[in-house]
Amino acid sequence: LESARLGIDDGDLENAAAEAQSAAALAHRLNDPRDEAGADYQLTRALRLHGDVNGAIDAAAHARDAAEKAGDAVLQVRALTELATSTKNKGDYIPGLQYELQALRVELAGTDRAAKAETLTKLAKLYEQIEDNARALEYIERARKLADANGTPKQLMRVLVSYANILNDLAPEQNARTLDYAGRALQFAETAGDRTMQVDARLQVARAKFSAHDLDGAERAFAATLALARSNGQMQSVAHVLLRQGELLERRGHLNDPIADPRQ
């Protein structure tokens, strides 16, 4: 389990998925639903980052069922939020919202306020996708305050990356604030050696620079993000960077690359 978790942080997604699958199989043989849920949760994260959305959904469903059997509310919430994220990535926003609200109901019966911040973050993203922008901004601010007061530094940084993403989408004029949040998360990720968070933070830094009309800075930031995402095997992030890079090239007046990048 620990090897799988570290593999995700290091960007070694294929090895992380293999370790999580081995851990899940062993936990199943030992009839240990809590460890089985933990392993399937890590497997979900590895598969989602690598771009296997259907595999991630299956693993998250297994994690949810095992966590419920074990009576572990925290793991149940984590599995539900992963189900919500992977379902959203597939384009099914309303089921994703239902999973996230279910996670929130489980959390309200417990005391893990830091985990609640993660659920509020996912809810904010889902509300953005269904174009309820006011609620998206309300929920991400609630998540930030909860993570700041009750979470670990890593939990807070994850919220800040998501906050930067939402601000880049909904309030690009707030690029200074966005750069602050994404920059703090990037500095933490580099110090901690968390390569997957580095990709997410770098992408938001690049987008904020683009919004601030710092096209040279944005171009360098996009290139660095793309190289790291490819090195990690984070294919979903590779796709996102190529899309945003195409927008940058269009702004510069280059006509061929803006077509090639979105196609890729």
N, C-alpha and C positions, 0 to 999 in steps of 0.2 A: 504493500500500500504506500509506504513512504517513498519507495523507488518510483512508483507511478506519479506521485504528487511532484517529486523533484524533477522528474522527466518533463512534466508539463511546464514547470517554471523555467527549465533550461531550454525549452523549445524542441526537445527530442520526443516528438509526439508519437511516432511509430513505436518506439521502445516503451513509452509510457502506456500506450494502449495494450501492448503485449503483457506488461507487468500487471496492469489492472485486470486483464482477462484471467491471468494465472491466479491472482489473489482471489477473484470472485469464484473461480472453480474450486480452489482449496477451501474457502469459507463455506461453500455449498456442501462439500464433502464432510466438513466438520459440523454442519448444521448450525452455523453461526450467522444468523440473519443480519446482525449489526455490521460485521465485517464485510458480508456480501453486499450490503447496501453501500458501504463506504467504497468498495472496489468498483461497483457499477457506477457510482457517482463520478469517480475519477475517470473511468472509461468514457462516460458521457462527455466530459470536458475535453478529453483527448480527441475523440471522434469529431466533435463539433468544430473544434479549432482546425482540424485537418480537412473539414469540408464534408464529412459523411453524416449528413443530417438525419437520414433515416436510421442509421445505426445508432446515432446519439439518442434519438427518441426511444428506440427499443431499450437501450441501456438505462435511460432515465426512468422508464416505466418499471423496469426490474428493480432499480434502486428504491423507488417509491414504495413498491409492494413489500420489499424486504425490510425497509425502515419502519413501515407500519406494523409488520409482524414483530419486529424487535421492540416496538414501543419507543423508538428514538425520534422525538419530535424535530430535533435540529436536522438530522439527516433527511427526514421526511420533507422538511421545508426546502432543503438544498436540492433534493431530487425534483420537487415540484417546480422550483424556479428554473432548473435546467430543462425540464419538460416544456415550460413556457417559452424559454429562449429558443430551443430547437424548433418548436412548433411555429414560432414567429418567423424564424429563418426560412421555414418552408413556405411561408406566406399565409399561414392560417392564424390571423391575429386574434379573432374572437376566442377560439379555444385556448390560445396562449394566455389571454387575459383571464379566462376562467381558471386555469391552472394557478396563475399568480394570486388571484383572489383567494383560492383555496389555501395556498401557502400562507397568506396573511391571516386567515382564520385559524390555522394551526398555531401560528406564532402568537396570536392574541391570547391563546390559552396557556402560553408558556411565559418565560421571563427573559429570553435571549433577545435583548434589544438591539445588539449589534447585528444579528442575523436578520432582524426586521428591516434594518437599513438596506440590506441587499435586496430584499423583496420589494421595498418601496422604489428602489432604483429600477428594477425590472418593470414594475408597474408604470413608472414614468416613461420608459422607452415604449411600452405597449400603447400608452395613451397618446404618445407622439405619433405612432404609426396609424392610429385611427383618427388622427387630426384633432384631438382634444388637447390643444397646446397649453391652455391655461392649467389644466390638471397635470399635464406632464411636468411643467415648471414647478408647480406646487409640490408634487411628490418628490422630485429630485432634491428640492431644498430641504424637505423634511428628512430625506435620507442623509443628506450631508450633515445636518445638525445631530441626528442620532449617531452616525458613525464618528463624528467629532467628539461627542460626549461619552460614547460607550464602546467604540470599536478599537481594534488594533490599528497601528499605522497602515498596515497593508489593506485592511478593510476600508479605511478612509480614502486611501489612494485609488482604490477601485471605484469608489463612488465619485471621486473627483474626475477620473477619466470619463466616466459616463456623463457627468455633468458637462464636461467640456464638449463631448459629442453632441449633447442636446443643444447647448448654446451655439455650436457651429451650425446646427440645422435651423434653429428657430430664431436666434438672435446674433447673426454674424457681426453686427455692429459692436457687440460686447467682446471684441477680439482680445482686448487687454486682459479682461477677467478670464477668458478662455485660456489664454497663454499662461496665466498664473496657475490655474488648476492643472492643466496638462503638463506644464513645466515641473511643478512640484511632484507629480506622479512619475514623470520620467526620471527625475533625480533619484527618487526613492527606488525605482525599478533597477536603475543602473547600479546603485549601491548594494541592493539586495541580490543582484544577479538574476532578476526575473525577466527573462527574454520575452515572454508572451506579453507581459504588461508593457515592456518597452515598445513593442510594436504598436499597441493601442495608444499609448501616450504620444509616441512620435507622430502617428497619423493625425491626432488632434492638434498637435503643435503645427504641423504642416498646413492643415486646413485653416487654422487661426491666422497664420502668416499670409495665406492666400487672401483671406477676408480683409486683412490689414493692407493689402496691395504690396506686400513685400514679396514680389514674385521670385526674385533670386533666392531669398531665404526659403520660400516654399518649395522651389524646385530641388534645392539641396536636401531639404527635410523629406520630401516625397521619395527621392532616390535612396536615401539611407533607410527609410521605412520599408521600401520595396525589397531591398537586398536582405534585410533582417527577416522579413516575413517569409521570403522564399527559402532562406536558410533554415528557418524553423519548420517549414512545411505548413504554415498557416494559410491555406489556400483561400479561405474566405477573406482574410485580410489582404492577400495579394490582389484579389478581385476588386476590393474596395479602393485600394491605393491606385490601381490602374484607372479606375473610373474617375477619381479625383484628379489624377495626373492629366487625364484627357481634358478636363475642364481648364487646367492651368495652361496647357498647350494651346487650347482654343483662345484663351485670353491673350496669349502672346501672338496670335495670328498665324500659327503654324496649322496647316490644313490637313496634312497626311497623318501625322501621329495622333491627333485627337480622334480620328476614325479608327486607327489601329488599336489604340489602348482600350477603348470600350469593347471592341470586338473580342480582344484577348481576355 
